[in-house]
Amino acid sequence: MKRGMVESWLRTLLLQASWNYERLVGVGLAFSSEPLLRDLPGGREGERYRAALSRAAQHFNGHPYLIGLAVGALARTEHDAIPIEKMQRLRTALAGPLGSVGDKLIWAGLLPVCSAVALVLAVWVSPAAAVLSFLILYNMVHFVLRFWGLPAGWSSGLRVAQRLGAPAIKQGLRMAGPLAALSLGFALPIVAWLVRHLDGHELIAAGLIMGVGLVFSRWLWPTLGGNRFGLAAIALALVLGLL
Amino acid sequence: MIENLGWLLLWGVLVGLDLASVVQTMIARPLVAGTVTGFILGDPVAGATVGIVLELFALEVLPVGASRYPDYGLSAVPAAAVAAGAPGVFGSGFGVAVGLVLAYVGGKAIHLVRIENAMDIGRHREVLDTGDARAITGLHLRCLGRDLFRSLVVTSIGLLFASLVVRWIPLTLQSVVYLSVATVGAALAAAVSGVGRLAGRKTALPWFVLGLAGGLAGVVFG
C-alpha cells in the first residue's frame, strides 16, 4: 500500500469541513492529498511538493464519498510527473462527473431509499429499529464507496474516468431514481396513516394544505421550498387558532 | 430537559458536524437525530414522531454544489425536546413547528459559516497559493472549528427557544391540532415534490405510483 494512504483516507472523512463558495472542496482536497505528496522528490521542503499542494488547493467540486478517486488520481499524476496541462485537464474533467455520479447515486438514490425504509420501520416496528436499519444500510454502501475510491484513484492515475464507468456504478445509476421513487411511494401512505386520529375536517384540511403545497412547488413558486411553505402554514394555523 | 442539557448539547454538536464537515454517517437525518434525542429524554416515540415529519421535509433537499438548504437535522434535536414528555399530538405538532423555525435559522447559519470560510481563504490567499502545508491544514481546521461553533450555538439557541416557547406561548389544544394539520400537510407536499426532484418526474412517476399502490395495500391489509 502507498505510504500515507491511510492518513489520506482518514482526512477525506473531513473533506467538507472547509467547504466555501469560492473553492468549494478545493482546500479539503489539498488537506486530504497532503500525506500522499510527502514523498515527492525533494520531500516536504521540495518545490514539487509545494507546487502540487498549491494546485490541489484550487477550486474543485465532487461528491464527498467519491472524492477519494480524485485525491488518489491527482496525487498519482503528481508522482508520475505528468505535464501540468494534462493534470489540469484531468482535474477539470473529473469535477463534473464526480459530482453528478455521486449526487444521482447517493443523494437521489441511496439516501431516499434508506430514508423510506426507516420511515416504514418507524411506523410499523419501532423507533430503534428504524434508526439502526437506516444507519447500517446507508453506511454499508457509503463506506464501500469510500474504501474503494482512494486506492482505485491511486492505481488508475490519468485513466481514473474509466473507474466511474464501472458496471456496478452504471447499474446503480440506472436503478437509483426508480428505486427511490418506488420506496418513497410505498412509505408515504404508511406515514400518512399516522394522522388517522384526526377527524374528517382536519384530514381534509391536511389534504388541502398538501395540494396547495404541491401546486406552489410545481407551478406557482418552485423556489419557495418546503421549509418556507411549512412556516407559512404554521403562521396560518396560529392565526386560525387565535381566532 | 435541563438535567440532560449536557447530553443534548453534545448530541447537537455531533449532529451538526455530521451534516457535512465530518464523515456524513447521516446521524444528521432528522429521523435519526429526533429519535436519539427522544431516547436521551426518555421518550423515543415522541422523538421519532417529530423526526418522521421533519424527515419528510428533508426529502425535498438535494445538497448539490452550492445549493442552500434548511438544517433539518440539527433542528430535530430541540424539536424532539419540545415533544418529549408532552401528551400525544400536543407535543409533536408543536415540536415540528419549532423544528421548522430552527431549520430555517440553521440553514442561514450554514450559509454564514461558508461565507466566513471563503473570507478566510481570501485573507490567506497568497500563502495558500505557495502550497504551504501548514497554512492549508490550519485553514481547514479553523473551518472545522467554525462548524463546531455553529453546531453548538444553533443547538443552544434551539434548546433555549424550545424551552421558552413551551413555557410562554399559551396554545390551546385546538391551536396545536391546527399546527399538526398544517405541518403534516406541508411535510407530505414537500416529500412528494422531493420525489419528483430527486428521481426526475418522467422516470419517477410510474415507479412512484406503483409504490403508492403497494403502500396503500400495506395500510389496508397490514
Chai-1 contact restraints between the chains, C-beta under 6 A:
chainA,res_idxA,chainB,res_idxB,connection_type,confidence,min_distance_angstrom,max_distance_angstrom,comment,restraint_id
A,L13,B,V23,contact,1.0,0.0,6.0,A-B,restraint_1
A,L14,B,V22,contact,1.0,0.0,6.0,A-B,restraint_2
A,Q16,B,A20,contact,1.0,0.0,6.0,A-B,restraint_3
A,Q16,B,S21,contact,1.0,0.0,6.0,A-B,restraint_4
A,A17,B,S21,contact,1.0,0.0,6.0,A-B,restraint_5
A,A17,B,H140,contact,1.0,0.0,6.0,A-B,restraint_6
A,A17,B,C143,contact,1.0,0.0,6.0,A-B,restraint_7
A,A17,B,L144,contact,1.0,0.0,6.0,A-B,restraint_8
A,S18,B,N117,contact,1.0,0.0,6.0,A-B,restraint_9
A,S18,B,H140,contact,1.0,0.0,6.0,A-B,restraint_10
A,S18,B,C143,contact,1.0,0.0,6.0,A-B,restraint_11
A,N20,B,R114,contact,1.0,0.0,6.0,A-B,restraint_12
A,N20,B,N117,contact,1.0,0.0,6.0,A-B,restraint_13
A,N20,B,A118,contact,1.0,0.0,6.0,A-B,restraint_14
A,Y21,B,A66,contact,1.0,0.0,6.0,A-B,restraint_15
A,Y21,B,R114,contact,1.0,0.0,6.0,A-B,restraint_16
A,Y21,B,A118,contact,1.0,0.0,6.0,A-B,restraint_17
A,E22,B,A118,contact,1.0,0.0,6.0,A-B,restraint_18
A,E22,B,I121,contact,1.0,0.0,6.0,A-B,restraint_19
A,V27,B,L139,contact,1.0,0.0,6.0,A-B,restraint_20
A,V27,B,H140,contact,1.0,0.0,6.0,A-B,restraint_21
A,A30,B,I136,contact,1.0,0.0,6.0,A-B,restraint_22
A,F31,B,I136,contact,1.0,0.0,6.0,A-B,restraint_23
A,F31,B,H140,contact,1.0,0.0,6.0,A-B,restraint_24
A,E34,B,A133,contact,1.0,0.0,6.0,A-B,restraint_25
A,R50,B,G131,contact,1.0,0.0,6.0,A-B,restraint_26
A,A51,B,G131,contact,1.0,0.0,6.0,A-B,restraint_27
A,L53,B,G131,contact,1.0,0.0,6.0,A-B,restraint_28
A,L53,B,A133,contact,1.0,0.0,6.0,A-B,restraint_29
A,S54,B,D129,contact,1.0,0.0,6.0,A-B,restraint_30
A,S54,B,G131,contact,1.0,0.0,6.0,A-B,restraint_31
A,A57,B,L128,contact,1.0,0.0,6.0,A-B,restraint_32
A,A57,B,I136,contact,1.0,0.0,6.0,A-B,restraint_33
A,D103,B,V64,contact,1.0,0.0,6.0,A-B,restraint_34
A,W107,B,L62,contact,1.0,0.0,6.0,A-B,restraint_35
A,A108,B,L198,contact,1.0,0.0,6.0,A-B,restraint_36
A,P112,B,L198,contact,1.0,0.0,6.0,A-B,restraint_37
A,A118,B,L31,contact,1.0,0.0,6.0,A-B,restraint_38
A,A122,B,A48,contact,1.0,0.0,6.0,A-B,restraint_39
A,A122,B,I52,contact,1.0,0.0,6.0,A-B,restraint_40
A,P127,B,T35,contact,1.0,0.0,6.0,A-B,restraint_41
A,P127,B,P44,contact,1.0,0.0,6.0,A-B,restraint_42
A,P127,B,A48,contact,1.0,0.0,6.0,A-B,restraint_43
A,V131,B,V32,contact,1.0,0.0,6.0,A-B,restraint_44
A,V131,B,T35,contact,1.0,0.0,6.0,A-B,restraint_45
A,Y138,B,M26,contact,1.0,0.0,6.0,A-B,restraint_46
A,N139,B,T25,contact,1.0,0.0,6.0,A-B,restraint_47
A,G177,B,A199,contact,1.0,0.0,6.0,A-B,restraint_48
A,G177,B,G200,contact,1.0,0.0,6.0,A-B,restraint_49
A,G177,B,T203,contact,1.0,0.0,6.0,A-B,restraint_50
A,P178,B,W207,contact,1.0,0.0,6.0,A-B,restraint_51
A,A180,B,L198,contact,1.0,0.0,6.0,A-B,restraint_52
A,A180,B,A199,contact,1.0,0.0,6.0,A-B,restraint_53
A,A181,B,V195,contact,1.0,0.0,6.0,A-B,restraint_54
A,A181,B,A199,contact,1.0,0.0,6.0,A-B,restraint_55
A,A181,B,A204,contact,1.0,0.0,6.0,A-B,restraint_56
A,A181,B,W207,contact,1.0,0.0,6.0,A-B,restraint_57
A,A181,B,F208,contact,1.0,0.0,6.0,A-B,restraint_58
A,L182,B,W207,contact,1.0,0.0,6.0,A-B,restraint_59
A,L182,B,L210,contact,1.0,0.0,6.0,A-B,restraint_60
A,L182,B,G211,contact,1.0,0.0,6.0,A-B,restraint_61
A,L184,B,V195,contact,1.0,0.0,6.0,A-B,restraint_62
A,G185,B,F208,contact,1.0,0.0,6.0,A-B,restraint_63
A,G185,B,G211,contact,1.0,0.0,6.0,A-B,restraint_64
A,G185,B,L212,contact,1.0,0.0,6.0,A-B,restraint_65
A,F186,B,G211,contact,1.0,0.0,6.0,A-B,restraint_66
A,F186,B,G214,contact,1.0,0.0,6.0,A-B,restraint_67
A,F186,B,G215,contact,1.0,0.0,6.0,A-B,restraint_68
A,P189,B,G215,contact,1.0,0.0,6.0,A-B,restraint_69
A,P189,B,L216,contact,1.0,0.0,6.0,A-B,restraint_70
A,P189,B,V219,contact,1.0,0.0,6.0,A-B,restraint_71
A,I190,B,G215,contact,1.0,0.0,6.0,A-B,restraint_72
A,I190,B,G218,contact,1.0,0.0,6.0,A-B,restraint_73
A,I190,B,V219,contact,1.0,0.0,6.0,A-B,restraint_74
A,W193,B,V219,contact,1.0,0.0,6.0,A-B,restraint_75
A,V195,B,V184,contact,1.0,0.0,6.0,A-B,restraint_76
A,E202,B,V181,contact,1.0,0.0,6.0,A-B,restraint_77
A,A205,B,V181,contact,1.0,0.0,6.0,A-B,restraint_78
A,A206,B,V181,contact,1.0,0.0,6.0,A-B,restraint_79
A,A206,B,V184,contact,1.0,0.0,6.0,A-B,restraint_80
A,A206,B,G185,contact,1.0,0.0,6.0,A-B,restraint_81
A,I209,B,A182,contact,1.0,0.0,6.0,A-B,restraint_82
A,I209,B,G185,contact,1.0,0.0,6.0,A-B,restraint_83
A,I209,B,A186,contact,1.0,0.0,6.0,A-B,restraint_84
A,M210,B,G185,contact,1.0,0.0,6.0,A-B,restraint_85
A,M210,B,L188,contact,1.0,0.0,6.0,A-B,restraint_86
A,M210,B,A189,contact,1.0,0.0,6.0,A-B,restraint_87
A,G213,B,A186,contact,1.0,0.0,6.0,A-B,restraint_88
A,G213,B,A189,contact,1.0,0.0,6.0,A-B,restraint_89
A,L214,B,A189,contact,1.0,0.0,6.0,A-B,restraint_90
A,S217,B,S193,contact,1.0,0.0,6.0,A-B,restraint_91
A,G226,B,F57,contact,1.0,0.0,6.0,A-B,restraint_92
A,G226,B,E60,contact,1.0,0.0,6.0,A-B,restraint_93
A,G226,B,A190,contact,1.0,0.0,6.0,A-B,restraint_94
A,N227,B,P70,contact,1.0,0.0,6.0,A-B,restraint_95
A,N227,B,A103,contact,1.0,0.0,6.0,A-B,restraint_96
A,N227,B,Y104,contact,1.0,0.0,6.0,A-B,restraint_97
A,F229,B,A186,contact,1.0,0.0,6.0,A-B,restraint_98
A,G230,B,L100,contact,1.0,0.0,6.0,A-B,restraint_99
A,G230,B,A186,contact,1.0,0.0,6.0,A-B,restraint_100
A,L231,B,L100,contact,1.0,0.0,6.0,A-B,restraint_101
A,A233,B,A182,contact,1.0,0.0,6.0,A-B,restraint_102
A,A233,B,A186,contact,1.0,0.0,6.0,A-B,restraint_103
A,I234,B,A97,contact,1.0,0.0,6.0,A-B,restraint_104
A,I234,B,A182,contact,1.0,0.0,6.0,A-B,restraint_105
A,A237,B,Y178,contact,1.0,0.0,6.0,A-B,restraint_106
A,A237,B,L179,contact,1.0,0.0,6.0,A-B,restraint_107
A,A237,B,A182,contact,1.0,0.0,6.0,A-B,restraint_108
A,L240,B,Y178,contact,1.0,0.0,6.0,A-B,restraint_109
A,G241,B,Q174,contact,1.0,0.0,6.0,A-B,restraint_110
A,G241,B,S175,contact,1.0,0.0,6.0,A-B,restraint_111
A,G241,B,Y178,contact,1.0,0.0,6.0,A-B,restraint_112
